[in-house]
Amino acid sequence: MKSPQQLIRPEIQALSAYHVPESGNLIKLDAMENPYTWPEEMVQEWLQDLRDVSINRYPDPSAQQLSMSLREAFTVPKGMEILMGNGSDELIQMIAMAVAEKDRVILAPQPSFVMYKMIATFTGMQFVGVPLNADDFSLDMHAMHQAIDKHQPAVIFLAYPNNPTGNLFAEEQVREIIEQAPGLVVVDEAYAAFAGHSFMNTLGEYDNLLVMRTVSKMGLAGLRLGLLAGPKEWLHEIDKVRLPYNINVLTQKSAVFSLKHKEVLDQQTRLICEEREKMFQQLQQIEGIEPYPSQANFILFRCVDRNANEVFESLLKDGVLIKNMSAAGGVLADCLRVTIGKPEENQSFLSVL
Ligand SMILES: *Cc1c(COP(=O)(O)O)cnc(C)c1O
């Protein structure tokens, strides 16, 4: 019998599994979660709603009701289709599976969301990362044009705002990329709730543009629900690699319920954006810390004359968990990323820092 070393693909053996640290009693500012819970009456109403769920039955395979709620909540333009995923991570995987061939390329700016590269590897595709400009993490258009021309990517992922840098790329440059691309361009708008601009309304202007959203960062990370919107010619094909019933009954029911109360989530989003501005100003005032402007619910900052690993470890020792980006090296050397939490959590973080 073959050993795992003989049987598992070498590129999979070379990976390390996506590591999620234990957070225990720590102040958890590492994963872009919304820190707020719901008012008690809303929780009661939700639990009441869940009583009607038929847990013995398979879910509605097309999730009709949820699909309508999502179209409305995210203002998907008429004439565009949507596809739901078990988190937008699953949608990235479905897109990749639908186009995967050994010599095909997935391209994304770098640094960006790590799953683009991981999923390219899972599906046996090539990944090309194009470095962002080091000073402000804007797109290096010369490098992008060259890489697109050379690699003819099947799919380009643009996180908008970008994770982990927090900035929006220039709209005109994104349009240039869509126009140049020989394949699909997926604009991944995981942080749209916190940002000033979206490509949702641009859908339909380009045949190769898809827009992806998730409910995770707006306060429903536990549900695992993402959304891909775009022309039906693409989505009908990608839908074929979707596993049946990928959106479970509890998620369907809970998402419909919470989107009915979207004003609660929107209010929380506003609080997070206000806190982000306060946090940015306060970070700017700390010596040796250089924060980057953000249109998301986190802030990336550089440690200039302190060692980022030491800052990270000492925060941890004092009970605050953020994300150490420094290990990634390159333009992220010396960088840490903090998620915006509740005011008191942010204050704890700032005072420890
Ligand atoms: C968090 C994140 C996602 C993943 O969202 P899920 O819906 O929770 O899978 C996708 N893209 C970006 C850029 C993210 O930061």
PDBQT file of the ligand as one rigid body, heavy atoms in Angstrom, charges set to zero:
ROOT
HETATM    1  C1  LIG A 401     -12.845  37.088   4.728  1.00  0.00    +0.000 C 
HETATM    2  C2  LIG A 401     -12.678  37.144   3.267  1.00  0.00    +0.000 A 
HETATM    3  C3  LIG A 401     -13.342  36.233   2.431  1.00  0.00    +0.000 A 
HETATM    4  C4  LIG A 401     -13.993  34.981   2.961  1.00  0.00    +0.000 C 
HETATM    5  O1  LIG A 401     -15.235  35.144   3.380  1.00  0.00    +0.000 OA
HETATM    6  P1  LIG A 401     -16.147  33.918   3.822  1.00  0.00    +0.000 P 
HETATM    7  O2  LIG A 401     -17.447  34.287   3.198  1.00  0.00    +0.000 OA
HETATM    8  O3  LIG A 401     -16.171  33.989   5.307  1.00  0.00    +0.000 OA
HETATM    9  O4  LIG A 401     -15.604  32.640   3.287  1.00  0.00    +0.000 OA
HETATM   10  C5  LIG A 401     -13.252  36.392   1.070  1.00  0.00    +0.000 A 
HETATM   11  N1  LIG A 401     -12.503  37.373   0.540  1.00  0.00    +0.000 NA
HETATM   12  C6  LIG A 401     -11.837  38.243   1.305  1.00  0.00    +0.000 A 
HETATM   13  C7  LIG A 401     -11.023  39.306   0.655  1.00  0.00    +0.000 C 
HETATM   14  C8  LIG A 401     -11.879  38.144   2.687  1.00  0.00    +0.000 A 
HETATM   15  O5  LIG A 401     -11.156  38.967   3.442  1.00  0.00    +0.000 OA
ENDROOT
TORSDOF 0
